[in-house]
Amino acid sequence: MIRLSKSVVGKAESEAVAHVIEDIGYLGMGATVGEFERQLEQYIGGGRRAICVNSGTAALHLAIGAVTKPGDEVLVPSFTFVATYQAITAAGCKPVSCDIRPDTLTLDLEDAKRRITPRTTAIMPVYYASNCSLAHDYQAFAHEYGLRLVEDAAHCFGCTHHGQKIGAMGDVVCFSFDGIKNITTGEGGAILTADEEIIQKVSDARLLGVQKDSEKRYAGQRSWQFDVVEQGYRYHMSNIFAAIGQVQLSRFEKEFAPRRCYIAQRYTELLKNTPYVRLTPMDYEHDIVPHIFALQILDGKRPLLEQKLKEHDIQYGIQYAPNHHLTYFHEDVDLPVTDEVYAHIISIPMHPELSEDDILLICKLINSL
């Protein structure tokens, strides 16, 4: 079987976990988490603080909760994984479904502008398939309309825009480190921001709202006398997960990023002239480290491709079902580009352990429809 995505971990990650278990002896949030946060800050740059949590969804939830109040509206593309919407509603806010641009498959600001109301306080663009080409546009839009900007960069770790890493600029940026992302901590996520008020809020909120408990945890201690003034959650990252993340981060630039970029370039080269294939142009040579590789199969050929991939035991994804069509988030809203893209989108395997033969076989099947 050729897998759609997979965790790429090995001996070094196992040894790092063993060190936490056998030598450090504390498995919860402690000094290893603090070390990983500092390493993330150094890697991303921009003078931002990194606050690690136990999932990308938790990062989005805490970030939105830190910049809104219950009842506020958040502009968000419907074309995203359901976690984005769940994070908004978990914070007591209303997701306002927006359309996407056909050239980037990310939030269309012209459509978003029409959906602003007096209750709109935030905008959450999603960097689908690692496409962060409009990052500055989203920042300018948020500034123009007085909105807080929370960037869902779950697909985007290691990507750059105008020479800066995603996470080094903007308002609040959220990453995911689950098992199949560009780097993994097993499960996990991070919030990057320079806003001191948000830093304190999310630091406390991840530890059940216990004020300033993070500093004690970094030192291997606990707060026994404390106050809680806001809702909190058990969202902190463990030392075990952080140890995995440290190794993954050390491997990223030398192993994972080059291989992911190479695979995306090969797919692009082999599929760019296929008339019924629509690719989303991205700079895989300099800026984009792809988490998934999504393409649109036109002329009614997607079902045939799905059949061929199944026959050859090749996994694929349909990413993602628009949230405004899901029962819980249903909105009677017209999003023509979103619906058009969803009818044709398919994701083909993307992970560092794909072989050249795998790439050639997948592209051969696509080109033979």
N, C-alpha and C positions, 0 to 999 in steps of 0.2 A: 504494500500500500504506500502511495505517496501522500503524505499528510499535508493538509492545508497550512497548518502552523504547528509549532512544537517548542517546548522548552529545550534550550541547549545548555545543559549543565553537566558537570563532570567531577573529576577528582578534586580540583581546587575548591569548588563549592562545598564538597563533602568534608574536606579538611577544615574549612572555615567554620562549618556548623559543628564539627567535632570539637574545635577549639572553644566555642561558646559552651558546649555541654560539659566538656571534661576539665577545662582550665578556668573559664570565667565562672561557670556554675550558676549564672542567673539568666534565665531564658526570656524573661519579659523585657520591657523597655528599660534600657540602661545605657552604659557608655558606648556600646557598639552602635546603637541608633544615632547617638550624637556624632560619632565619628563619621558615619555614613552621610549624615546631613551636611557636615562640613565638606566632605569630599564632593558631594553634589554641588554645593555652592561654589567651590573652586572650579569645577568642571564647567558649569553653566556661566559663571561670571556675572557681571552687572551689579555686584554688591547686594544681591538678593539673599534673603534667608530661605532655607528649605525646612519645611516641617513635614516629617514623614508620618504616614498613617497606614492603616491596614488594607486599604484598597483605593483604587482611583475614584470609585463612587463616593467613598467617605471623603476624599479630598474635595470633590465637587460639592458635596453636601455642606461641609464645614465652610468652604469658601463662599458659597451663596448665602449661607446663614450669617456670615460675618459682615456682609455688605447690604443686606436687605432686612425687611421685617415681614412677618406673616401678612399675606394679602397682596404683596407687591407682585408685579408682572415682570417676567423675564423673557426677553426675545431670544429664540433658539431655533435652529433648523430642525424640522421634523425628521429629516434624513440623518439619523444618528442612532446609536445603540440606546436601548431603553434606559440604561443607567443614567444617562444625561437628564432625562425627564424625571426619573425617580429621585434624583438628587435635589431637583428644584422643588418638587412637591413635598419631599421630606422636610425641607426648610419652611414649609407653609406657604410657598409662593405658587403662582400660576404660570406654567409654561405657555408662551404665546408662539404658536407654530408659524414658522416663516419658511419661504421657499429657498431654494438653492440656485446658484448660477450654473448654467450648463457647461461652462468652460473650466470650473474649478471643483464643482460638486460641494461647495461650501456656502455658507450663509450669504444670501443676496441682500445687500444693504438697502437697495431701492425698495425691495419688498418689505424689509424690516421697518423702514422709515414710515411706511403707510400704516403700520400696526402699533405705533407709539400712542399711548394714552397717558393721562395724568398719573396713572398707577404704575407706569413703566419705570423701573429704577435700575435695571441691569440688562446686559446683553451677554449671551454665552455662545460665541462662535465655536464650531467644532472643526478641528483640522482633519477632516476625513481623508483617509489613506495617506496621512502625513503631509497633506497639501497646506502649507502655511504661507502661501504666496500673498495673501491679503492681510497679513498680521498688522501692518502699519495702517491699512485702511480701517480695520476694526478699532484700532486705538484712536484714530482721528474721529471716527463716528461717535465713539463713546464720549470723547471730550466735547464734541460739538453739541451733543444732546444732554450732557450732564448725567451720563449713565456710568455705573460701575461696570467694569469689563472683567469677566471671569472666562478665561480661555480654556476650553476643553482640549488639551494637548495630549490626550491618552495615546494617540497614534504617533506622536511627534518627538519623542525623546531623541536628542542628538541632532535634530534639524537646525538649520540656520536661516536667518532672514536678514538681508542687508548686512552681512558680516557678523551678526550677533546670534548666539544660541537662543532658541525659543526658551523662554523662562528668564532671560536676562533683561527683558524690557516689558513694558506694559504695566498693567495693574495687578492682576492675580492670575497665575498660570497653574494648571493642575495636570499632573502626569499620573499614568498608571504603570505599575510594575508587576502585573499579574504574569502568569506562567508563559504567555505567548508574546509579550510585548518586546520592544527593542532591547531592553534589559529587564530581567525579572528579579524579584525578591521572593518568589514563590507566590505570594499575594502581597499587594502593597500599593502605595501611591505617595505622592508628595505635592505640597502646595509651595509655590515660589512667589514671594512678594517682598517689596521694600517697605510696605505699610506697617509701621510698628504696632498700631492698634489691632490690625488683622492678625499679625504674628502672635500677639498675646492671646487674642480671642481663640484662634484655632489651636494654639498650644495647650490652653486650658481645656477647651471643649473636647479634644481627643482623649483626655484623661478624666472623663466624667465631670468636667467643669471645676475640678479642684484647682484653685488658683496657684499658679507658679509651681506646680508639681514637676514640670519638665526638668527644671534645673536640678532638683533633688534626684530625679531618676537618672540623669546623666552621671551623677556622682555615686550611683548605686544605693541611694537612700529612698525613703518614702516620706510623704507628708502625713503625720499623724494628727496634727492640729491645723485645721485649715478652714477656709470659707468657700462656699459655692454661691455664686450670684446669678448664674445663667445655666440653661439646659446644657448638659454635657453628654458624651457618648463614650463607649469603650472602643475607641477607634485607633489607639496607638499601635505603632509597629513594634515587633519583638526583636530582641537581639539576634535571634536565629535568622529571621528574614533579612535584617540589616547586614549580617555577615555574608549571606548569599549575594546581596546587592553590591557589597564592596568588591567582591570578586568579579561579578558581572560588569561593573563599571570599569574595572581594570582591563577587561577583555574587549570592551566595546569598540574603541577606535582602531585597534589592530585586527580584530577578528570579525565581529558582528557587522559593524557598519560597512566595511568594504565589500563583504560578501552580499549583504542585502542590496547594496547599490549596484553591484555587478549583475545580480539576478534581474533586477528591474531594467537595467540597460539591455540585457540580452532579450528579455521579453519584448521590450519596445522595438528593438532592431528586427526581431523575427515576425512581429505582428503589425508593424506600422503601415504596411502596404495592403493589408487584407481589407477589402472593401466593406465588409459587414462588421468590422471591429472598430470601435471608437475608444481611443485611449485618451486619458487626461494628461496633457503635457506637463511634465515636471522636470526639474533640473536634478537628476540623480547623480550627476558628476560633482556638484559643489554643495548643494543646499539640502537635499531631501534624502533622509534615511527611511525607506519605506517599511511600514509595519505590515500592511496588506498590499496586494496588487490587484486592483479592481479594474475591470474593463466592461464596456457595454457591447453586447452581441445583438446586432440589428437584424432586420428582415425576418423576424420570427424564428431565428435559428437557435435561440438559447436552449429550448427544450432538447433539441438534438444534441447540443454540446453536453448538456447534463447527462444524457443517456450514454454518450461516448465516454465521458469521464468515469461514470459508474462502472461501465464495462471493463475499463482498465484499472479499476481500484484506485482512482485518483480523487481525493477529497476536494470539494469546492465549497464556497459560501455564497449566500445571497445576503449581502450586507448593505443596508438594513431595512427591515420593515418600517415604513414611515409611522412615527408615533401617533400622528393625528388620525390614523386608521385603527389604532389599538383601542379596545373597549374602554379601558380605564382612562385614557387620555383623549378620547374621541372629540374632535372638533369638526364642525361643518364649515370647512375652510377650503378655498381653492388654491392648490399648490401644484400647478401644472408641470413644472420642471421636475419636482420631486416625484410625482407619479410616473412621469415619462421615464426618468432614470431608473426607478425601481422596477419597471417592467423589463429592463434590459440588463441590469447590472449583474455581474458575477465576479467572484474573487477566486483567483487561481493560487496554487501553493506559493507561499513566500516564507522561507525560513533559511538560516545559514547553512543547513545541512542538505539542501537540495543539490543534486549532482548535475553535471552538464547533460547527461543522458535524460534526466528527469525533465529538464527545461526543454530539450529538443522534442521529447515525446509530447509534452503538453502543447507546445506550439504547433506540432504536426497535426494533432487532433483538431485544434482550433482552425487551422488553415485548410482542413479537409472537409469542412461542413458544406 
